[in-house]
Amino acid sequence: MGDTVNAAFRLESATKDVDTDVLLGCESFEWLEKIAKPRDFFKARTVHLKGYDQPVTAWGAKFAALETFVAGIA
């Protein structure tokens, strides 16, 4: 597995630790900001990913917030 796939898997696993449904890495979140205004729906969180030495910042949201977010950009 490449690092990107590994990080995505680790982010999904970390959702349980921070009580959220979805976590995006910073690069994905920055891309999303180019087409929408996600900051009202996502919250920055510091997560510790298994296999990584340093904690990372990820952006989390609950599914209900994502439904509202998607409806606003559709």
PyMOL Python script that loads the backbone (N, CA, C, O; Angstrom):
from pymol import cmd

cmd.read_pdbstr("""\
ATOM      1  N   MET A   1       0.843  -1.188   0.000  1.00  0.00           N
ATOM      2  CA  MET A   1       0.000   0.000   0.000  1.00  0.00           C
ATOM      3  C   MET A   1       0.882   1.243   0.000  1.00  0.00           C
ATOM      4  O   MET A   1       1.934   1.271   0.638  1.00  0.00           O
ATOM      5  N   GLY A   2       0.446   2.254  -0.713  1.00  0.00           N
ATOM      6  CA  GLY A   2       1.135   3.532  -0.678  1.00  0.00           C
ATOM      7  C   GLY A   2       0.752   4.310   0.564  1.00  0.00           C
ATOM      8  O   GLY A   2      -0.208   3.970   1.256  1.00  0.00           O
ATOM      9  N   ASP A   3       1.511   5.356   0.838  1.00  0.00           N
ATOM     10  CA  ASP A   3       1.266   6.150   2.041  1.00  0.00           C
ATOM     11  C   ASP A   3      -0.118   6.804   2.025  1.00  0.00           C
ATOM     12  O   ASP A   3      -0.753   6.923   3.073  1.00  0.00           O
ATOM     13  N   THR A   4      -0.590   7.226   0.858  1.00  0.00           N
ATOM     14  CA  THR A   4      -1.895   7.876   0.783  1.00  0.00           C
ATOM     15  C   THR A   4      -3.009   6.917   1.184  1.00  0.00           C
ATOM     16  O   THR A   4      -3.905   7.282   1.944  1.00  0.00           O
ATOM     17  N   VAL A   5      -2.952   5.702   0.677  1.00  0.00           N
ATOM     18  CA  VAL A   5      -3.970   4.695   1.012  1.00  0.00           C
ATOM     19  C   VAL A   5      -3.865   4.328   2.486  1.00  0.00           C
ATOM     20  O   VAL A   5      -4.881   4.168   3.163  1.00  0.00           O
ATOM     21  N   ASN A   6      -2.651   4.196   2.980  1.00  0.00           N
ATOM     22  CA  ASN A   6      -2.451   3.869   4.386  1.00  0.00           C
ATOM     23  C   ASN A   6      -3.011   4.975   5.283  1.00  0.00           C
ATOM     24  O   ASN A   6      -3.695   4.690   6.266  1.00  0.00           O
ATOM     25  N   ALA A   7      -2.723   6.232   4.946  1.00  0.00           N
ATOM     26  CA  ALA A   7      -3.224   7.348   5.748  1.00  0.00           C
ATOM     27  C   ALA A   7      -4.752   7.393   5.717  1.00  0.00           C
ATOM     28  O   ALA A   7      -5.378   7.652   6.745  1.00  0.00           O
ATOM     29  N   ALA A   8      -5.354   7.147   4.563  1.00  0.00           N
ATOM     30  CA  ALA A   8      -6.819   7.153   4.457  1.00  0.00           C
ATOM     31  C   ALA A   8      -7.419   6.066   5.356  1.00  0.00           C
ATOM     32  O   ALA A   8      -8.409   6.306   6.047  1.00  0.00           O
ATOM     33  N   PHE A   9      -6.828   4.894   5.345  1.00  0.00           N
ATOM     34  CA  PHE A   9      -7.295   3.805   6.202  1.00  0.00           C
ATOM     35  C   PHE A   9      -7.167   4.188   7.673  1.00  0.00           C
ATOM     36  O   PHE A   9      -8.076   3.932   8.463  1.00  0.00           O
ATOM     37  N   ARG A  10      -6.050   4.798   8.041  1.00  0.00           N
ATOM     38  CA  ARG A  10      -5.821   5.213   9.428  1.00  0.00           C
ATOM     39  C   ARG A  10      -6.785   6.319   9.839  1.00  0.00           C
ATOM     40  O   ARG A  10      -7.246   6.342  10.980  1.00  0.00           O
ATOM     41  N   LEU A  11      -7.095   7.236   8.925  1.00  0.00           N
ATOM     42  CA  LEU A  11      -8.075   8.287   9.235  1.00  0.00           C
ATOM     43  C   LEU A  11      -9.449   7.677   9.503  1.00  0.00           C
ATOM     44  O   LEU A  11     -10.150   8.082  10.431  1.00  0.00           O
ATOM     45  N   GLU A  12      -9.821   6.704   8.683  1.00  0.00           N
ATOM     46  CA  GLU A  12     -11.120   6.051   8.894  1.00  0.00           C
ATOM     47  C   GLU A  12     -11.147   5.371  10.257  1.00  0.00           C
ATOM     48  O   GLU A  12     -12.151   5.441  10.966  1.00  0.00           O
ATOM     49  N   SER A  13     -10.067   4.723  10.622  1.00  0.00           N
ATOM     50  CA  SER A  13      -9.997   4.063  11.924  1.00  0.00           C
ATOM     51  C   SER A  13     -10.060   5.068  13.071  1.00  0.00           C
ATOM     52  O   SER A  13     -10.616   4.765  14.127  1.00  0.00           O
ATOM     53  N   ALA A  14      -9.500   6.252  12.877  1.00  0.00           N
ATOM     54  CA  ALA A  14      -9.449   7.281  13.924  1.00  0.00           C
ATOM     55  C   ALA A  14     -10.805   7.949  14.167  1.00  0.00           C
ATOM     56  O   ALA A  14     -10.964   8.655  15.162  1.00  0.00           O
ATOM     57  N   THR A  15     -11.778   7.743  13.287  1.00  0.00           N
ATOM     58  CA  THR A  15     -13.088   8.369  13.505  1.00  0.00           C
ATOM     59  C   THR A  15     -13.693   7.937  14.836  1.00  0.00           C
ATOM     60  O   THR A  15     -14.389   8.716  15.487  1.00  0.00           O
ATOM     61  N   LYS A  16     -13.433   6.721  15.230  1.00  0.00           N
ATOM     62  CA  LYS A  16     -13.973   6.214  16.497  1.00  0.00           C
ATOM     63  C   LYS A  16     -13.358   6.941  17.692  1.00  0.00           C
ATOM     64  O   LYS A  16     -14.034   7.188  18.692  1.00  0.00           O
ATOM     65  N   ASP A  17     -12.077   7.281  17.582  1.00  0.00           N
ATOM     66  CA  ASP A  17     -11.374   7.952  18.681  1.00  0.00           C
ATOM     67  C   ASP A  17     -11.858   9.382  18.913  1.00  0.00           C
ATOM     68  O   ASP A  17     -11.814   9.877  20.039  1.00  0.00           O
ATOM     69  N   VAL A  18     -12.316  10.042  17.857  1.00  0.00           N
ATOM     70  CA  VAL A  18     -12.736  11.444  17.983  1.00  0.00           C
ATOM     71  C   VAL A  18     -14.248  11.621  17.804  1.00  0.00           C
ATOM     72  O   VAL A  18     -14.734  12.740  17.641  1.00  0.00           O
ATOM     73  N   ASP A  19     -14.983  10.504  17.835  1.00  0.00           N
ATOM     74  CA  ASP A  19     -16.443  10.512  17.778  1.00  0.00           C
ATOM     75  C   ASP A  19     -16.981  11.341  16.609  1.00  0.00           C
ATOM     76  O   ASP A  19     -17.757  12.279  16.791  1.00  0.00           O
ATOM     77  N   THR A  20     -16.550  10.969  15.421  1.00  0.00           N
ATOM     78  CA  THR A  20     -17.057  11.596  14.213  1.00  0.00           C
ATOM     79  C   THR A  20     -17.249  10.519  13.158  1.00  0.00           C
ATOM     80  O   THR A  20     -16.760   9.401  13.321  1.00  0.00           O
ATOM     81  N   ASP A  21     -17.949  10.837  12.089  1.00  0.00           N
ATOM     82  CA  ASP A  21     -18.238   9.832  11.073  1.00  0.00           C
ATOM     83  C   ASP A  21     -17.225   9.819   9.931  1.00  0.00           C
ATOM     84  O   ASP A  21     -16.960   8.770   9.345  1.00  0.00           O
ATOM     85  N   VAL A  22     -16.658  10.988   9.615  1.00  0.00           N
ATOM     86  CA  VAL A  22     -15.729  11.120   8.497  1.00  0.00           C
ATOM     87  C   VAL A  22     -14.575  12.014   8.920  1.00  0.00           C
ATOM     88  O   VAL A  22     -14.784  13.033   9.579  1.00  0.00           O
ATOM     89  N   LEU A  23     -13.362  11.637   8.545  1.00  0.00           N
ATOM     90  CA  LEU A  23     -12.192  12.488   8.741  1.00  0.00           C
ATOM     91  C   LEU A  23     -11.503  12.686   7.399  1.00  0.00           C
ATOM     92  O   LEU A  23     -11.276  11.733   6.654  1.00  0.00           O
ATOM     93  N   LEU A  24     -11.177  13.931   7.106  1.00  0.00           N
ATOM     94  CA  LEU A  24     -10.411  14.257   5.908  1.00  0.00           C
ATOM     95  C   LEU A  24      -9.033  14.724   6.317  1.00  0.00           C
ATOM     96  O   LEU A  24      -8.879  15.424   7.318  1.00  0.00           O
ATOM     97  N   GLY A  25      -8.033  14.342   5.549  1.00  0.00           N
ATOM     98  CA  GLY A  25      -6.707  14.890   5.746  1.00  0.00           C
ATOM     99  C   GLY A  25      -6.676  16.326   5.272  1.00  0.00           C
ATOM    100  O   GLY A  25      -7.595  16.785   4.594  1.00  0.00           O
ATOM    101  N   CYS A  26      -5.622  17.031   5.627  1.00  0.00           N
ATOM    102  CA  CYS A  26      -5.518  18.456   5.287  1.00  0.00           C
ATOM    103  C   CYS A  26      -5.544  18.711   3.785  1.00  0.00           C
ATOM    104  O   CYS A  26      -6.189  19.658   3.334  1.00  0.00           O
ATOM    105  N   GLU A  27      -4.854  17.883   3.004  1.00  0.00           N
ATOM    106  CA  GLU A  27      -4.840  18.103   1.557  1.00  0.00           C
ATOM    107  C   GLU A  27      -6.226  17.931   0.952  1.00  0.00           C
ATOM    108  O   GLU A  27      -6.608  18.704   0.073  1.00  0.00           O
ATOM    109  N   SER A  28      -6.979  16.949   1.393  1.00  0.00           N
ATOM    110  CA  SER A  28      -8.343  16.757   0.890  1.00  0.00           C
ATOM    111  C   SER A  28      -9.229  17.917   1.298  1.00  0.00           C
ATOM    112  O   SER A  28     -10.043  18.400   0.510  1.00  0.00           O
ATOM    113  N   PHE A  29      -9.066  18.363   2.543  1.00  0.00           N
ATOM    114  CA  PHE A  29      -9.875  19.480   3.021  1.00  0.00           C
ATOM    115  C   PHE A  29      -9.553  20.755   2.248  1.00  0.00           C
ATOM    116  O   PHE A  29     -10.459  21.511   1.899  1.00  0.00           O
ATOM    117  N   GLU A  30      -8.277  20.999   1.981  1.00  0.00           N
ATOM    118  CA  GLU A  30      -7.889  22.188   1.211  1.00  0.00           C
ATOM    119  C   GLU A  30      -8.474  22.137  -0.197  1.00  0.00           C
ATOM    120  O   GLU A  30      -8.900  23.165  -0.725  1.00  0.00           O
ATOM    121  N   TRP A  31      -8.502  20.973  -0.804  1.00  0.00           N
ATOM    122  CA  TRP A  31      -9.113  20.831  -2.123  1.00  0.00           C
ATOM    123  C   TRP A  31     -10.602  21.150  -2.054  1.00  0.00           C
ATOM    124  O   TRP A  31     -11.136  21.849  -2.916  1.00  0.00           O
ATOM    125  N   LEU A  32     -11.272  20.631  -1.020  1.00  0.00           N
ATOM    126  CA  LEU A  32     -12.698  20.873  -0.855  1.00  0.00           C
ATOM    127  C   LEU A  32     -12.999  22.359  -0.679  1.00  0.00           C
ATOM    128  O   LEU A  32     -14.020  22.849  -1.162  1.00  0.00           O
ATOM    129  N   GLU A  33     -12.121  23.068   0.005  1.00  0.00           N
ATOM    130  CA  GLU A  33     -12.316  24.502   0.204  1.00  0.00           C
ATOM    131  C   GLU A  33     -12.287  25.287  -1.106  1.00  0.00           C
ATOM    132  O   GLU A  33     -12.821  26.394  -1.169  1.00  0.00           O
ATOM    133  N   LYS A  34     -11.683  24.742  -2.135  1.00  0.00           N
ATOM    134  CA  LYS A  34     -11.623  25.428  -3.432  1.00  0.00           C
ATOM    135  C   LYS A  34     -12.976  25.446  -4.131  1.00  0.00           C
ATOM    136  O   LYS A  34     -13.225  26.304  -4.977  1.00  0.00           O
ATOM    137  N   ILE A  35     -13.852  24.506  -3.784  1.00  0.00           N
ATOM    138  CA  ILE A  35     -15.143  24.419  -4.466  1.00  0.00           C
ATOM    139  C   ILE A  35     -16.333  24.686  -3.553  1.00  0.00           C
ATOM    140  O   ILE A  35     -17.461  24.814  -4.030  1.00  0.00           O
ATOM    141  N   ALA A  36     -16.098  24.771  -2.257  1.00  0.00           N
ATOM    142  CA  ALA A  36     -17.202  24.961  -1.311  1.00  0.00           C
ATOM    143  C   ALA A  36     -16.676  25.631  -0.044  1.00  0.00           C
ATOM    144  O   ALA A  36     -15.490  25.947   0.051  1.00  0.00           O
ATOM    145  N   LYS A  37     -17.545  25.842   0.910  1.00  0.00           N
ATOM    146  CA  LYS A  37     -17.176  26.432   2.192  1.00  0.00           C
ATOM    147  C   LYS A  37     -17.459  25.418   3.307  1.00  0.00           C
ATOM    148  O   LYS A  37     -18.495  25.490   3.968  1.00  0.00           O
ATOM    149  N   PRO A  38     -16.538  24.478   3.509  1.00  0.00           N
ATOM    150  CA  PRO A  38     -16.801  23.379   4.438  1.00  0.00           C
ATOM    151  C   PRO A  38     -16.579  23.697   5.916  1.00  0.00           C
ATOM    152  O   PRO A  38     -16.937  22.880   6.765  1.00  0.00           O
ATOM    153  N   ARG A  39     -16.007  24.845   6.255  1.00  0.00           N
ATOM    154  CA  ARG A  39     -15.639  25.108   7.653  1.00  0.00           C
ATOM    155  C   ARG A  39     -16.844  25.161   8.603  1.00  0.00           C
ATOM    156  O   ARG A  39     -16.679  24.970   9.807  1.00  0.00           O
ATOM    157  N   ASP A  40     -18.034  25.414   8.090  1.00  0.00           N
ATOM    158  CA  ASP A  40     -19.218  25.408   8.948  1.00  0.00           C
ATOM    159  C   ASP A  40     -19.661  23.988   9.304  1.00  0.00           C
ATOM    160  O   ASP A  40     -20.463  23.795  10.218  1.00  0.00           O
ATOM    161  N   PHE A  41     -19.142  23.007   8.587  1.00  0.00           N
ATOM    162  CA  PHE A  41     -19.613  21.637   8.752  1.00  0.00           C
ATOM    163  C   PHE A  41     -18.540  20.689   9.284  1.00  0.00           C
ATOM    164  O   PHE A  41     -18.856  19.654   9.871  1.00  0.00           O
ATOM    165  N   PHE A  42     -17.290  21.040   9.080  1.00  0.00           N
ATOM    166  CA  PHE A  42     -16.161  20.219   9.520  1.00  0.00           C
ATOM    167  C   PHE A  42     -15.439  20.912  10.670  1.00  0.00           C
ATOM    168  O   PHE A  42     -15.363  22.140  10.718  1.00  0.00           O
ATOM    169  N   LYS A  43     -14.917  20.124  11.582  1.00  0.00           N
ATOM    170  CA  LYS A  43     -14.178  20.658  12.725  1.00  0.00           C
ATOM    171  C   LYS A  43     -12.760  20.071  12.698  1.00  0.00           C
ATOM    172  O   LYS A  43     -12.573  18.870  12.508  1.00  0.00           O
ATOM    173  N   ALA A  44     -11.771  20.946  12.893  1.00  0.00           N
ATOM    174  CA  ALA A  44     -10.382  20.483  12.941  1.00  0.00           C
ATOM    175  C   ALA A  44     -10.166  19.662  14.203  1.00  0.00           C
ATOM    176  O   ALA A  44     -10.638  20.017  15.283  1.00  0.00           O
ATOM    177  N   ARG A  45      -9.450  18.569  14.047  1.00  0.00           N
ATOM    178  CA  ARG A  45      -9.168  17.679  15.171  1.00  0.00           C
ATOM    179  C   ARG A  45      -7.720  17.193  15.043  1.00  0.00           C
ATOM    180  O   ARG A  45      -7.212  16.998  13.939  1.00  0.00           O
ATOM    181  N   THR A  46      -7.087  17.008  16.166  1.00  0.00           N
ATOM    182  CA  THR A  46      -5.756  16.418  16.178  1.00  0.00           C
ATOM    183  C   THR A  46      -5.915  14.930  16.460  1.00  0.00           C
ATOM    184  O   THR A  46      -6.506  14.536  17.465  1.00  0.00           O
ATOM    185  N   VAL A  47      -5.384  14.117  15.568  1.00  0.00           N
ATOM    186  CA  VAL A  47      -5.520  12.670  15.724  1.00  0.00           C
ATOM    187  C   VAL A  47      -4.145  12.009  15.673  1.00  0.00           C
ATOM    188  O   VAL A  47      -3.222  12.489  15.014  1.00  0.00           O
ATOM    189  N   HIS A  48      -4.042  10.916  16.373  1.00  0.00           N
ATOM    190  CA  HIS A  48      -2.833  10.099  16.364  1.00  0.00           C
ATOM    191  C   HIS A  48      -3.122   8.894  15.479  1.00  0.00           C
ATOM    192  O   HIS A  48      -3.973   8.066  15.805  1.00  0.00           O
ATOM    193  N   LEU A  49      -2.419   8.801  14.373  1.00  0.00           N
ATOM    194  CA  LEU A  49      -2.627   7.701  13.443  1.00  0.00           C
ATOM    195  C   LEU A  49      -1.622   6.596  13.698  1.00  0.00           C
ATOM    196  O   LEU A  49      -0.422   6.842  13.812  1.00  0.00           O
ATOM    197  N   LYS A  50      -2.124   5.386  13.785  1.00  0.00           N
ATOM    198  CA  LYS A  50      -1.260   4.234  14.011  1.00  0.00           C
ATOM    199  C   LYS A  50      -0.198   4.177  12.911  1.00  0.00           C
ATOM    200  O   LYS A  50      -0.508   4.294  11.725  1.00  0.00           O
ATOM    201  N   GLY A  51       1.041   3.997  13.320  1.00  0.00           N
ATOM    202  CA  GLY A  51       2.130   3.890  12.359  1.00  0.00           C
ATOM    203  C   GLY A  51       2.786   5.209  12.006  1.00  0.00           C
ATOM    204  O   GLY A  51       3.752   5.231  11.244  1.00  0.00           O
ATOM    205  N   TYR A  52       2.276   6.317  12.549  1.00  0.00           N
ATOM    206  CA  TYR A  52       2.840   7.641  12.294  1.00  0.00           C
ATOM    207  C   TYR A  52       3.386   8.186  13.612  1.00  0.00           C
ATOM    208  O   TYR A  52       2.755   8.053  14.661  1.00  0.00           O
ATOM    209  N   ASP A  53       4.555   8.795  13.545  1.00  0.00           N
ATOM    210  CA  ASP A  53       5.215   9.289  14.756  1.00  0.00           C
ATOM    211  C   ASP A  53       4.536  10.508  15.360  1.00  0.00           C
ATOM    212  O   ASP A  53       4.435  10.623  16.581  1.00  0.00           O
ATOM    213  N   GLN A  54       4.076  11.405  14.522  1.00  0.00           N
ATOM    214  CA  GLN A  54       3.508  12.671  14.988  1.00  0.00           C
ATOM    215  C   GLN A  54       1.990  12.695  14.783  1.00  0.00           C
ATOM    216  O   GLN A  54       1.485  12.111  13.825  1.00  0.00           O
ATOM    217  N   PRO A  55       1.264  13.370  15.681  1.00  0.00           N
ATOM    218  CA  PRO A  55      -0.177  13.553  15.443  1.00  0.00           C
ATOM    219  C   PRO A  55      -0.390  14.440  14.220  1.00  0.00           C
ATOM    220  O   PRO A  55       0.475  15.235  13.856  1.00  0.00           O
ATOM    221  N   VAL A  56      -1.537  14.293  13.603  1.00  0.00           N
ATOM    222  CA  VAL A  56      -1.866  15.088  12.420  1.00  0.00           C
ATOM    223  C   VAL A  56      -3.175  15.828  12.653  1.00  0.00           C
ATOM    224  O   VAL A  56      -3.988  15.439  13.491  1.00  0.00           O
ATOM    225  N   THR A  57      -3.361  16.895  11.897  1.00  0.00           N
ATOM    226  CA  THR A  57      -4.632  17.600  11.912  1.00  0.00           C
ATOM    227  C   THR A  57      -5.511  16.984  10.836  1.00  0.00           C
ATOM    228  O   THR A  57      -5.087  16.813   9.693  1.00  0.00           O
ATOM    229  N   ALA A  58      -6.724  16.658  11.207  1.00  0.00           N
ATOM    230  CA  ALA A  58      -7.707  16.125  10.271  1.00  0.00           C
ATOM    231  C   ALA A  58      -8.995  16.909  10.485  1.00  0.00           C
ATOM    232  O   ALA A  58      -9.192  17.527  11.531  1.00  0.00           O
ATOM    233  N   TRP A  59      -9.857  16.878   9.498  1.00  0.00           N
ATOM    234  CA  TRP A  59     -11.124  17.613   9.559  1.00  0.00           C
ATOM    235  C   TRP A  59     -12.255  16.607   9.627  1.00  0.00           C
ATOM    236  O   TRP A  59     -12.407  15.773   8.734  1.00  0.00           O
ATOM    237  N   GLY A  60     -13.057  16.685  10.695  1.00  0.00           N
ATOM    238  CA  GLY A  60     -14.108  15.712  10.918  1.00  0.00           C
ATOM    239  C   GLY A  60     -15.500  16.288  10.801  1.00  0.00           C
ATOM    240  O   GLY A  60     -15.728  17.474  11.042  1.00  0.00           O
ATOM    241  N   ALA A  61     -16.432  15.419  10.425  1.00  0.00           N
ATOM    242  CA  ALA A  61     -17.844  15.805  10.339  1.00  0.00           C
ATOM    243  C   ALA A  61     -18.707  14.581  10.614  1.00  0.00           C
ATOM    244  O   ALA A  61     -18.297  13.442  10.393  1.00  0.00           O
ATOM    245  N   LYS A  62     -19.897  14.846  11.097  1.00  0.00           N
ATOM    246  CA  LYS A  62     -20.918  13.805  11.260  1.00  0.00           C
ATOM    247  C   LYS A  62     -21.709  13.698   9.954  1.00  0.00           C
ATOM    248  O   LYS A  62     -21.763  14.654   9.181  1.00  0.00           O
ATOM    249  N   PHE A  63     -22.316  12.549   9.710  1.00  0.00           N
ATOM    250  CA  PHE A  63     -23.081  12.339   8.483  1.00  0.00           C
ATOM    251  C   PHE A  63     -24.213  13.360   8.325  1.00  0.00           C
ATOM    252  O   PHE A  63     -24.467  13.820   7.212  1.00  0.00           O
ATOM    253  N   ALA A  64     -24.887  13.717   9.400  1.00  0.00           N
ATOM    254  CA  ALA A  64     -25.980  14.689   9.302  1.00  0.00           C
ATOM    255  C   ALA A  64     -25.464  16.030   8.793  1.00  0.00           C
ATOM    256  O   ALA A  64     -26.120  16.674   7.974  1.00  0.00           O
ATOM    257  N   ALA A  65     -24.299  16.453   9.268  1.00  0.00           N
ATOM    258  CA  ALA A  65     -23.717  17.714   8.791  1.00  0.00           C
ATOM    259  C   ALA A  65     -23.324  17.600   7.326  1.00  0.00           C
ATOM    260  O   ALA A  65     -23.462  18.560   6.568  1.00  0.00           O
ATOM    261  N   LEU A  66     -22.836  16.433   6.926  1.00  0.00           N
ATOM    262  CA  LEU A  66     -22.454  16.236   5.529  1.00  0.00           C
ATOM    263  C   LEU A  66     -23.663  16.311   4.594  1.00  0.00           C
ATOM    264  O   LEU A  66     -23.561  16.834   3.484  1.00  0.00           O
ATOM    265  N   GLU A  67     -24.792  15.794   5.039  1.00  0.00           N
ATOM    266  CA  GLU A  67     -26.007  15.885   4.221  1.00  0.00           C
ATOM    267  C   GLU A  67     -26.370  17.344   3.996  1.00  0.00           C
ATOM    268  O   GLU A  67     -26.723  17.722   2.879  1.00  0.00           O
ATOM    269  N   THR A  68     -26.290  18.162   5.022  1.00  0.00           N
ATOM    270  CA  THR A  68     -26.587  19.594   4.894  1.00  0.00           C
ATOM    271  C   THR A  68     -25.550  20.258   3.988  1.00  0.00           C
ATOM    272  O   THR A  68     -25.901  21.075   3.137  1.00  0.00           O
ATOM    273  N   PHE A  69     -24.295  19.916   4.165  1.00  0.00           N
ATOM    274  CA  PHE A  69     -23.215  20.480   3.353  1.00  0.00           C
ATOM    275  C   PHE A  69     -23.413  20.158   1.871  1.00  0.00           C
ATOM    276  O   PHE A  69     -23.329  21.045   1.021  1.00  0.00           O
ATOM    277  N   VAL A  70     -23.672  18.902   1.573  1.00  0.00           N
ATOM    278  CA  VAL A  70     -23.855  18.478   0.174  1.00  0.00           C
ATOM    279  C   VAL A  70     -25.078  19.138  -0.435  1.00  0.00           C
ATOM    280  O   VAL A  70     -25.052  19.532  -1.601  1.00  0.00           O
ATOM    281  N   ALA A  71     -26.145  19.265   0.335  1.00  0.00           N
ATOM    282  CA  ALA A  71     -27.354  19.920  -0.185  1.00  0.00           C
ATOM    283  C   ALA A  71     -27.058  21.378  -0.544  1.00  0.00           C
ATOM    284  O   ALA A  71     -27.645  21.918  -1.480  1.00  0.00           O
ATOM    285  N   GLY A  72     -26.167  22.000   0.184  1.00  0.00           N
ATOM    286  CA  GLY A  72     -25.819  23.394  -0.077  1.00  0.00           C
ATOM    287  C   GLY A  72     -24.955  23.616  -1.302  1.00  0.00           C
ATOM    288  O   GLY A  72     -24.939  24.716  -1.853  1.00  0.00           O
ATOM    289  N   ILE A  73     -24.228  22.580  -1.744  1.00  0.00           N
ATOM    290  CA  ILE A  73     -23.369  22.744  -2.914  1.00  0.00           C
ATOM    291  C   ILE A  73     -23.949  22.089  -4.160  1.00  0.00           C
ATOM    292  O   ILE A  73     -23.429  22.265  -5.262  1.00  0.00           O
ATOM    293  N   ALA A  74     -25.016  21.343  -3.982  1.00  0.00           N
ATOM    294  CA  ALA A  74     -25.611  20.634  -5.132  1.00  0.00           C
ATOM    295  C   ALA A  74     -26.397  21.572  -6.016  1.00  0.00           C
ATOM    296  O   ALA A  74     -26.960  21.144  -7.024  1.00  0.00           O
TER     297      ALA A  74
END
""", "prot")
cmd.dss("prot")
cmd.show_as("cartoon", "prot")
cmd.util.cbc("prot")
cmd.orient("prot")
